[in-house]
């Protein structure tokens, strides 16, 4: 695979998995309370935390997998400006090394969190057309669909795109549930997200990756908007499926701005 194709696949994968890192802002509840009452079905707005997309936010936690493996996750949010857009945005990094991990570009509106694309250090930038405007408020059973094209630009030659990807996604709000993780027992919003990404639309051969993601997002304090648990199955066309489960076991820092 060429270096440019590698960058495109990595960045597009980040866009496709951005929902694994955060989803949504304050509430009430005790994460250690084993007697959290059964939730009253409500819309999903409580699970969207706009502060998670505010410059200066810093979150640090530990995920544990089904086999007991653990990984440290750091979320860092910084301001971002571009000559391609007048919209104020932030770079949303998930990982440990800011200069090596792609960052998703977000802006926040009254009723939407908007995904514009991604940056990959000083190597490349990817822009989505049209930007994905995910609604903050969904009723139980609502389905949000998006069908977008993204182009990747080498930062050395920013006027010449070298890759085109189509992303078809369907996000369903299943409803409120009580979810138990290694961190405790919480009221959460459950979402189901199915996605199909087709890479290399402008090339002779395309590559297709399909995924099915279930995630549980905290609906109440102290970690409202944070993804507490997720389960994802993905498959690259012609290859075996991969299955990953993760849940939060420890939150070290939850500093929202």
Secondary structure as UniProt FT lines:
FT   HELIX           3..17
FT   HELIX           18..20
FT   TURN            31..32
FT   TURN            34..35
FT   HELIX           45..47
FT   HELIX           50..53
FT   TURN            55..56
FT   STRAND          58..65
FT   TURN            66..67
FT   STRAND          70..82
FT   TURN            83..84
FT   STRAND          85..94
FT   TURN            98..100
FT   STRAND          103..108
FT   STRAND          112..120
FT   TURN            121..123
FT   STRAND          124..135
FT   TURN            140..141
FT   STRAND          143..154
FT   TURN            158..159
FT   STRAND          161..181
FT   TURN            182..183
FT   STRAND          184..199
FT   TURN            201..202
FT   STRAND          207..218
FT   TURN            221..222
FT   TURN            224..225
FT   STRAND          227..236
FT   TURN            237..238
FT   STRAND          242..255
//
